[in-house]
Amino acid sequence: MVRRLLLLGGLAAVAGAGFVRTAPMDPETWHADPEAGARTGKPNDYLVAEGGDRPALRLDRAPQEVAAQFDEIAMADERVERIAGSPDEGHVTYVQRSRLMGFPDAISVKVSPEGDGARVSVWSRSRYGHSDLGVNRERVERWLSALESRG
């Protein structure tokens, strides 16, 4: 009896992990404007925008150039796919899944003209769970640091 329960529990865990790893990320739901998104209040997101965890990044480069560079940086990272928008639009949403379990995080980026340069706003958030142990923050800061160094 105990052996059966363990087997059933193991099968349920494998099925759950398979669901998380393959769960679709609906662009209608996840393609959000980082400057207007409604945060959940859970510690599993990171917002770079006015009123966010830190202000938007300002760069003295053309918005189109910044958007293309950000896209190159994001797409070069492991397990990243673009699910909505494009660099040409200046608004893109990416999904990156965790290595082990495949937990999906949505990363929405908006590059807007500001003066002679560009303003970059980013909202990275986890689909599942309450805390992300700082993963969203680390990713965004790494990508923004790479973007700044291209100047």
C-alpha positions as CSV (number, residue, x, y, z in Angstrom):
1,M,0.0,0.0,0.0
2,V,2.8,2.4,0.9
3,R,4.6,1.5,-2.2
4,R,1.6,2.3,-4.3
5,L,1.1,5.6,-2.6
6,L,4.7,6.5,-3.3
7,L,4.4,5.5,-6.9
8,L,1.3,7.5,-7.4
9,G,2.9,10.5,-5.6
10,G,5.9,10.2,-7.9
11,L,3.7,10.0,-11.0
12,A,1.8,13.1,-9.9
13,A,5.0,15.0,-9.3
14,V,6.3,14.1,-12.8
15,A,3.0,15.1,-14.4
16,G,3.0,18.4,-12.5
17,A,6.6,19.1,-13.6
18,G,5.7,18.2,-17.2
19,F,2.8,20.7,-17.1
20,V,4.9,23.5,-15.7
21,R,7.7,22.9,-18.2
22,T,5.2,23.0,-21.2
23,A,2.6,25.4,-19.9
24,P,1.8,27.9,-22.7
25,M,2.4,31.6,-22.0
26,D,-0.5,33.5,-23.7
27,P,0.8,36.7,-25.3
28,E,-2.6,38.3,-24.7
29,T,-2.1,37.9,-20.9
30,W,1.7,38.4,-20.6
31,H,2.5,41.1,-23.2
32,A,2.2,44.0,-20.8
33,D,3.4,47.6,-20.8
34,P,6.0,47.8,-18.0
35,E,5.0,51.4,-17.3
36,A,1.3,50.5,-16.8
37,G,1.3,46.9,-15.4
38,A,-0.5,46.0,-12.3
39,R,1.8,44.3,-9.9
40,T,0.6,41.5,-7.7
41,G,2.4,42.5,-4.5
42,K,4.2,39.2,-4.3
43,P,8.0,39.3,-4.2
44,N,8.3,37.4,-7.5
45,D,8.7,40.3,-9.9
46,Y,11.1,43.2,-10.6
47,L,10.1,46.5,-12.2
48,V,12.4,49.0,-13.8
49,A,10.1,52.0,-14.4
50,E,9.0,55.1,-12.6
51,G,7.5,54.0,-9.3
52,G,9.1,50.6,-9.7
53,D,12.0,48.9,-7.9
54,R,14.2,51.3,-9.7
55,P,13.7,54.1,-12.3
56,A,13.7,53.5,-16.0
57,L,17.2,53.3,-17.6
58,R,18.0,56.4,-19.7
59,L,20.5,56.1,-22.6
60,D,21.9,58.6,-25.1
61,R,21.2,56.4,-28.1
62,A,18.4,56.1,-30.6
63,P,15.4,54.1,-29.3
64,Q,15.5,51.8,-32.4
65,E,19.2,51.0,-31.7
66,V,18.6,50.4,-28.0
67,A,15.6,48.1,-28.7
68,A,17.7,46.0,-31.2
69,Q,20.6,45.8,-28.8
70,F,18.3,44.7,-25.9
71,D,16.8,42.0,-28.2
72,E,20.2,40.7,-29.1
73,I,21.1,40.5,-25.4
74,A,17.9,38.8,-24.3
75,M,17.8,36.3,-27.2
76,A,21.5,35.3,-26.5
77,D,20.5,34.2,-23.0
78,E,19.6,30.5,-22.5
79,R,16.0,29.3,-22.8
80,V,14.6,32.6,-23.9
81,E,11.9,33.0,-26.6
82,R,10.1,36.1,-27.9
83,I,6.3,35.6,-27.5
84,A,5.0,39.1,-28.5
85,G,6.0,42.4,-30.0
86,S,9.2,43.2,-31.8
87,P,12.3,45.4,-31.4
88,D,10.9,47.5,-34.3
89,E,7.8,48.3,-32.2
90,G,9.9,49.1,-29.2
91,H,7.8,46.7,-27.0
92,V,8.7,43.1,-26.7
93,T,7.8,40.3,-24.3
94,Y,10.1,37.4,-23.7
95,V,9.8,34.2,-21.7
96,Q,12.7,32.5,-20.0
97,R,12.3,29.2,-18.3
98,S,14.3,27.9,-15.4
99,R,16.9,25.3,-16.1
100,L,15.7,22.5,-13.8
101,M,11.9,22.7,-13.6
102,G,11.1,24.9,-16.6
103,F,9.3,27.6,-14.5
104,P,8.4,30.4,-16.9
105,D,9.1,34.1,-16.3
106,A,7.7,36.8,-18.5
107,I,9.9,39.8,-19.3
108,S,8.2,42.7,-20.9
109,V,10.4,45.5,-22.3
110,K,9.4,49.0,-23.6
111,V,11.9,51.3,-25.2
112,S,10.6,54.8,-25.7
113,P,12.0,58.0,-27.1
114,E,13.1,60.5,-24.4
115,G,14.8,63.7,-25.5
116,D,17.6,62.8,-27.8
117,G,17.9,59.3,-26.4
118,A,15.8,56.4,-25.1
119,R,14.1,55.3,-21.9
120,V,14.1,51.5,-21.2
121,S,11.4,50.1,-18.9
122,V,11.4,46.4,-18.0
123,W,8.9,44.2,-16.0
124,S,10.1,40.7,-15.2
125,R,7.7,38.4,-13.4
126,S,7.2,34.8,-12.5
127,R,4.1,32.9,-13.6
128,Y,4.2,30.5,-10.7
129,G,5.0,30.7,-7.0
130,H,5.3,33.5,-4.4
131,S,9.0,34.2,-4.3
132,D,11.6,33.9,-7.0
133,L,14.7,34.2,-4.8
134,G,15.8,37.3,-6.7
135,V,15.9,35.6,-10.2
136,N,13.9,38.3,-11.9
137,R,16.0,41.1,-10.5
138,E,19.3,39.4,-11.3
139,R,18.2,38.8,-14.9
140,V,17.0,42.3,-15.5
141,E,20.1,43.9,-13.9
142,R,22.4,41.6,-16.0
143,W,20.6,42.5,-19.2
144,L,20.6,46.2,-18.5
145,S,24.3,46.2,-17.5
146,A,25.1,44.5,-20.8
147,L,23.0,47.1,-22.6
148,E,24.7,50.0,-20.9
149,S,28.1,48.6,-21.7
150,R,27.3,48.6,-25.5
151,G,27.2,52.4,-25.4
